[in-house]
Amino acid sequence: METTDVLVVGGGGCGLSLAIFLSDLDVDFLMIERREATSHLPKAHYLNARTMEIFRQYDVADDIQAVGTPPYYRSRTKWFTSFAGDSPLDGKCIFETGGLGGHGSAREPDYRAASPADSANLPQIRLEPILRRHAEKRAGQRIRFRQELLSYEQDIDGVTAHVRDHSDGSEYEVRARYIVGADRGRTVGPVAGIELEGETDLITQVSVHFQADLSRWYPDDRVLLNWLRSPYRPGVSVIVPMGPGNWGRHSPEWSISFPKMPDDPEWTEENVVPMVRKILGIPKLELSVLCKTEWTVEGVLANAYRRGRVFVAGDAAHRHPPTTGLGLNTGIQDAHNLAWKLALVTRYGAADRLLDSYEAERRPVGAFNVEWALNAFFNHLLLEAAIVDTHPNHRSQIQSSGHVIAAYSALLADTANGRMRRARLNQIFDTQHIEFYARDVELGFVYERGAIVLDGLPASPRDPLGQDYGPFARPGHRLPHIWLDRCGEQISSHDLVSGTNGFVLLAGAYSNEWEAAVDQAVAETGIPLQMVAMGHDVDDSEGQWETITGLSEQGVLLIRPDNIIAWKTERTDTLIFAEFIDILKNICQTEGGRRSRSDESVRP
């Protein structure tokens, strides 16, 4: 029987990310994945700034940006009737706006100022091999594909997992202190009684990943998301360039997704080709289908993120409509939150109850993001109404083909009425900014309870439309990004916390008393902790410390390994230096004393 501290089940974007984080934190773990290789489906592609901050912390971000979509090629979003066609209504642009992550919009400077990391765009089919390569470089044989979890049992001390090796058909057992399900809820969560609840089967989407040369017809190289609403077919489709290597009109691969209608046939890789041609308005397009999938849009949340020794993360904990691109991002951020806590428990003697803070912190964020994605998804119905339902009609003709064509004809007409309709449509389509410019949703999440010490003040205000972001230097919030100077090198405040150096006490100025308090805390608890002082260890070259944090030179922030503020104070009395040790113990749920590896062995 093999033994390990953490068994990660699932080798997708979330599971592989968790493997990277655990490896850098020197946690004894094993990751298993039932598939032979990483995903063959394009799936998610947008990686928001917060996710890229995390990958930047673990030295993965540069590899993603190197092969991802360059900013120019994702700086616009447009709605078209089609790309081409013979009808007067074909090939028309209905609306355009900036791209995800603020690119190409007036909000782009705000995005750049809020984070040291730019968002990225890379289809999951190409992201996962990068993550696998990083995980295997760090962890070697602890990353195992073609290994399927058959079942497991948990007891008070851990879990015993039964695994099949599909390379030779053999079976073996793994004994672990904890098990993390990143398996889309297939096995780990259900066995523990964790259920996904919420809106299911909202609509069935048909996705086609194909190769084709669209260079003659592609309307705008800057566009990543091309929404297609043909007057001649109900429903909205979206086509996205997939790369690799070239983007825009010269992308060799594409992914198109369209809703499955009640009268549609059973789609196959053969009969879906005419539909792709019809949606694009290119009846003789030569294309080669790489794969065709059908999936249901849902917005569901796990009723628990932890049951005993069992945790769920990623799609096993929440599933979102694709709008706003929150699914994969939320899952990677789950892994980031859980990893350092598992490290403290398995390596530094923190109490098991610290792991309760994972659900306390991440489940409310998961709930918020599921609801946000649902709202953005249903808002597309408002956009549809802006075109069709505002056109004069007889009740019996609503959504009839004749009514829809008449509505489009009136909208696109070079008349006063047409210009009024287009101006009104622009205002209505602007409401979809809740999907494309959700900067506060991506960066402004806050933990209201968990491994933090709240400051007792009312909650910081948040933009109800999700666009305007704080920042707020308060417990439970992400550490605000400011540029600092360290020995002539420009670094971000986020760079003060690496993937391995534990907590940081960030002070407005150097203090012998705080330095001594930090040394004493490390000696008593064994928790990795260091002090960084403005003007001593780093220079606030742009003078942003007091402006951004609202703290004086006497103020300090305690930053967690995930760049979340755990505690703050302006006090400088003798008592606070003594209290600091108890505060750290309370946050980390430890009485102190780092355990050796021999003390951490898992009982069989």
N, C-alpha and C positions, 0 to 999 in steps of 0.2 A: 504494500500500500504506500502510495506517495503521500507526502505531507507538505503543506504550504500554509501560509497565513491567509492568503486571499485567492479564491478561485473566481476568475472572470469568465463568464459564459457569453460568448458572442464576440466576433471579430469584425464588426462593422466600424463605422466612424466613431461611435461612442466607445466601444470596447477597446479598439486599438489606441484611442487617445488615453483611456484609463491605463492601459498597459505602459504607455510612454511615461505617464506621470508617476505611476507606482515605481517604475524602474529607476527613474531619476531620484526618487525619494528613498531608494534602497529598501523597498518593501519586498518581502518574499512572496511572490505571486506566481500563478499559472493562468494563462489565457487559452481557452479552447474555442474552436469555431468548427461547425459541422461542414461548412462548404470547403471545397478544394482550394478555392482562391477568393480573392476579394470580389466585390460586386461586379456583375457584368451589365448592370443597369445604370443609366446616367443619374437618376434619382436627384437628390438635392445638389445645389451648385453654389448658392450664395453663402459666404462665410462673413458674418458681420464683424464690426470692429472689435467687439468684446472677445469673440472667439479668436480673432487674429492676435489680440493682446496675449491671450493664453498660449497660443502657439509660439508667439515671440518669446515668451518667458521660457519655453522649453526648446528654443532653437529649431523650430520646425517652420516658422512663418516664411523665411526666405525661400525655402524649397517650394512652397506652395505658390508664392508670388512669381517665382521664376517661370513657371509653366502655366499659370492662370491667365485669365483674360486681362490684357492691359487696360488701364483706365479709359483710354479713348474709346475702346470698343464696347464699353458698358456705361457710357455717359448719357444715353438717352433711352427712353421707353416710349413706344408708339403703338397706337391702335390703327389698323388698316382694315379696309374691306377685303382686300386680298393683295398679293404681290403683283399680279398681272391679270389678264383676261380681256375679252372683247366687249363686255358690257360697259356702258357709260358709268356704271357704279363700281367697276372693278378698279383696283390699283389706287384707291383713294386713302389718304391719311385723314383720320377722324380727329385724333388728339395726340399731343406729344408732351412729355415732361422729362425731367431728369432721370438718372438711373438710381438703382439701389445704392445705398451708402452715400447718397448726396451727390454723386458724380454728375457733372454737367448741370447742376442746379445752383441757384443763389445760396443754398444752404451748405454747399461744399466747404467753404472756409470754416463754418461752425463744426463740421465733422472733423476736419483736420486739426482744429484747435483742441478738440475734446479728447483725443487719443493719440498715442505714439504709433499706433498701427492703423494702416488703411484696411478697409474691407477687401475681400478677395472674391473671385469667382472661379470656381473649378469644379466641374462635375464630379460627383462622388465616385464615378467609375475610374477617375484619375486621381482623386484625393486619397482613396483608401490604399492604393499601392505605395504612396509616399508614406502614409502613416505606418503601414506594415514594415516598410524598409527601416524606418526609424525605430520601431518597436523591436524588430529582430536584431538590429545593430546593437541595441542596448541589452536585450534580454535573451537572445539566442534561442535555445531549445525551450524556453518558457512560453514561446509563442507557437501554438500548435493548431494547424488547420487539419481538416478531415478528422476531427475529434468531436463526437456527438455526445452531449449529456443525455443519458437514458433516463435517469431518475436520481433522486437524492433524498436523504433523510437528515433532519437536523435534531440536535439535542442541546442541552444546556451549554456544552463546551464548543460546539462547532457543527459542521456538516460532513456527511460522508456521501460523496458523489460517485455514481456509476457511469463510466465513460466507455464508448466504443471507438476504437481506432479503425477508421474506414480504409486505411491503407492496407491492412491485413486482416480485418475482421475481428481482431482480438478485443477483449474487454479488460478494464482495470478499474481500480478504485482510487479516489483521491480524498484524503482527509484534510479539511481546511477549517480555519477558525471562522472565516466569513465567505459567503458566496455573493457575487454581484451578477444580476441578470441584465445583460445588455443584448438580449436575444429577441427583442421585439415582443416580449410577453409570451413566447412559445411554451416555455417549461418552467423557468425559475419562479416567476411570480405566481402563476396558477397553483403550483404545488404548495406554496406558502399561504394560499388564500387571498392573494392580491389580485384584485379585479380592476379592469379598465371600465370607467363609467362615463357616459356623456352621449354626444350626438354621433350616431353611426349611420353608415350607408346614405350619406347626403346626396351623393351622385357618383356614378361610375365614370372614371376617366379612362380613355384609351390612349396609351403613349406609344409612339413609334420612334425608335432610334434608327436613323438611316444615313446612308452616304449619298451625296448628290452634289452636283456643281450648280449652285444657285447664283453664281456671280453675275449672270446676265440680268437677273430679276431682283436681286436683293436691294431694297430701297435705300438703306442708310447704314453704313458701316458702324456708326456709333451706337446702334441699338442692340441691346442684349435681349430684352423681352419684347417680342413682337406679338401683340394681341391681334387676332384676326376675327372680325365679326362680319361674316358674309351676309348680304341681304337674301341670299338664296339657300341658306341652311341655318336652322336654329342653333343657338349655343355659341360660345366664344372659345376659340382655340388659341393656343400660344405656341410659338416656335422659337427655339433658342439655339444659337450656334454652340457646338460642343468642342470645337477644336479637333484634334490637338495641333499645336504649332501655329496655324493660321486662324484668324478670327474674322468677324465681319463677313463680307460677301465671299471670302476665300476659305471659309471654314470647310473642311472636308466632311464633317459629320454634323448632324442636326438631331434635335429631339422635338417632336411635335406632339401635343396633347390636346385631345378634344373630348367633349362629353358624349357618352353613349346615349343615344335617344331610343325611345321605346320601339320605334319601327326599324331600328338598325339591325343588320344581320349579325350573326356571330362572326366577329372579326378574326381573320387569320392574317398571316404575314403576306399572303397573296392578295386577298380581296381588299386589304386596307390600302394598297397602293393607289387605286383610283380615287379613294377618299382624300388621301394626302394631296394628290394632284388637284382635286376639286377645291379644297380649302385654299391652297396656294394660288389657284387660278392659272396653273401651268399644265394644261392637259397632256402634253407630250414629254413631261419631265422624266428623264431617266434617273432612277434611284434604286438603291439596293438596301433592303430592309435588314438591319443587323439584329433587331429583336422587336417584338411587340408584346406589350403587357397591358393588363387591365387592373385597376385598383380603385378602391372606394375612398372617397373623401370623408374624413371623420374628424371629430374634435373630442378626444377622450382623455381622461386623467385617471391615474391609479388611485384607488381608495386608500392606499398606504405606500410609502416608499421604503418602509422597513418592517419586517416581521421577524423578530428574533435575530438570528444570524444571517438573515437574507435581506438583500437590498436590490432595488431595481433602478435603472437609469435609462436615459434615452427613450427610444420608442417603446420600451417595456414599461415606462412610467407615464408617457404622454405621447399622443399623436395629434398632429395638427393638419389643417388644410395647408397647402403649400404657400398661400399668401403670406407675405412678410418674411418668408424664409426662416421661420423660428424653430422648426423641428430639429434638425441636426445641430444647430447652434445651441439650443437649450440642452440637448443631450451631452455635448462636449463640455458645457459649463457645469452640468451635473457631475460629470467625472472629475472635473477640476476641484469642485467643492468636496467631494468624497475622498479624494486621494490623500490629501494632507492629513485628514482626520484618521484615516486608516493607518497612516504612517505614525501618528502620535500614539495611537493605541497599541500597535504591534511592535513599535520600536522604542518608544520613550515612556512607557508606563502610564499613559493616560487611561482613565477609566472608560469602560465600554459605553457608558452613558453619553460620552462626547459624541458618539455616532448617532444619537437621537437628534442632534442638531441638523443632520443632513436632511431629514424630512421636514423639520421645523423651518428650515431656510429655503429649500429648493421646491417643496411642493406648492407653496403659495405662488412662487414664480412660474412654475409649470401651469398652474390654474390660470394665472393672468395671461400667459402667452397663448394658451389654448383659446381662451375667450377672445383675445385680440385677433388671432388668426381667423377665427370664425367670423368676427365682425368684418374683417377685411374681405373675406370670401363672399359674404352675403352682400357687401356693398357693391359688388359687381352687378347685382340685380338692379341697383339704382342706376348704374351706368347704362344698362340695357334700357331701362325705362326712359332715360334721358333722350334716347334715340327714337324708340318705338312708341311707348305709351303716351307720349305728349302730342302725338300726331292725331288730328281729328279723325274720328272713326265712328262707325256704327258698332254697337256693342258686339254684334255677332262676328265682326270682322277683326277684332283684336287679335294680333299675332297671326292672322292669315298671311299667306305669302304676298298677296296683293297689297295688304296694309303695310307690311314691312317694307316692301319695295317703294311704296309711295312715301313712307316716312323718310327713307334714305334719300330719295329724289328731292324732297323738300329741304332736307338738311344740307345737301351739297349744292343746291341751286345758287346761281349767281344773282340773287335777288335780295331785297331788303329783308324779306322773311327768312331767307336762308342765312343771311349774316346774323340776324337776331338769334336764330336757332343755334348756330355755331358758337356764338358768344355765351349763350345760356348753357350749352353743353360743356364748354370749357369750365364754367363755374362748378357744374355738377361733377365733372371728371376730376376736378381738383380735390374732391373729398377722398379720392383714392390715395391721397398722400399719406393716409394712415398705414398704407402698405409700403410705400416707397421711401418715405422720409421718417421712419419711426425711430429717430435717434434716442429719444428718452426711453422707449421700450427696450432698446438694445443696450444702453449704458446706464439708465437711471433706476434699474431695479434696486430694491432695498430689502434687507432682511430685518424684520421687525422683532424677531426673537431667535434664539439659537446661541451660538458661541460668540456672543457679543455682550457688552455692558452698555445699555442704552443711556443717553444723556438726560432723559427725563423731559425733553422739550417736545412740543407738538411735531407731528410728522412734517417733513419738508414738502412743499407743494410740488405737484407734478402736472405736466401738461396733459389735459384729458385727451388731446388729439395725438399725443405721443411724439411730438416733433421737437419741442424746446426742452433741452436737457440742462439741469442744474449748473454746474456740479455742486455737491454738498459734501463737505469734509466732516461727516458725522458717523457715529457707529452704525454699522449695518449697510453703509453705502460703499461703493467702489471708491478706492483712493483716487482723487482727482489727478489728472495728468498735468504736470508742469515740466518744462525743460530746465535742467540743472547742469552745472559744470563740475566735473570731477577730474582733477588733474589735467585740465585742458581738453577733456573729452565731453561732448554734449551727450547727456543721458536723460532719460525720463525718470520722473519720480517712481514709476513702475519698475524701473531697472534696479531699484534699491532692494527689491524682493525677487530673488531668483527662484528657480524650481527646486532648490535644495537648501537654501540658507535659513529657512524657518521664519520666525517673527522678526519684525524690525520696529524698534522704538524710534520714531522720527521726531526730532526735536527742533524747535525754532532757533535754538542756540545751544552751544555746548554747556554742559553742567557737570561738575565733578560728582554732585549728589546723584544725578540720574545715571551716570556711568557706573557708580558704585552699586546703585540699586539693580541695574541690569546684571552686573557681575554676580551679585548675591542671588538674584532670581535664577540664573543659569545654574549656579552651584546647588541651590536647593531643589530645583525641579528637573534639571537635565534637559529642559526644553530648549531647542536651538533658538537663540535670540541675540540680536546685536543692536547697538545704538548707532544712529546716523544723525549728525547735528549739522544744521545749516551754518555756513561760515567756517566750519571746522573740517568736516568730511566732504561736504559738497558746497558749492556756491549757488545761490539763487540769483543767477546772472540777470534775470529779467524782473526781479523783485515781485514775484507772484505769491510767495508763501503766505503772507498775511492776507492778501486779497482773496486768494482761493480758499484758504482754510478758515479764515475768520479768527485765527489764533494769533496771539502775540508771540514775541520771542521766547516767552516762558512756557508756551503751550507745547504739548507733546501729543502725538498720535501713535497708538499701538496698531501696527499693520499685520494682518494675518498672512500666511503663506500664499493665499489666493488673492492678495491685494485688496482685501476688504478691511475696512477700519473696524477694529474690535473695541477700542476704548479711546477716550481723549480726556485731557484735563489741562487746566491752566494753573492748577495749584502747584506751589513750590515749597510748602511747609514740610517740616521734618516728617510729619505723620504720613503724608502721601507716599513718600519713598518707601516706608515700611509697608504700607497697604498694597503697594504695587505687586509684591510677591503673591499676596492672597488673590489679587485681581487676576493675575496670570494663571494661577492654579484654578480659579473658578472658570475662566474661559476654556482652559485646556482640560479641565476635569482630571487633574492629577495632584497627587500629594508629593510628587517629586521622586527622584532617584531613577536614573536611566537604567534599564535592564539590559543585560548582555544577551547575545544571540542564544546562548545555551538556556537562558531562562524563558525564551520565547517559543520553544519547540511546541508543536501541536500534538496533543495527545491522540494516539490512534484509537 
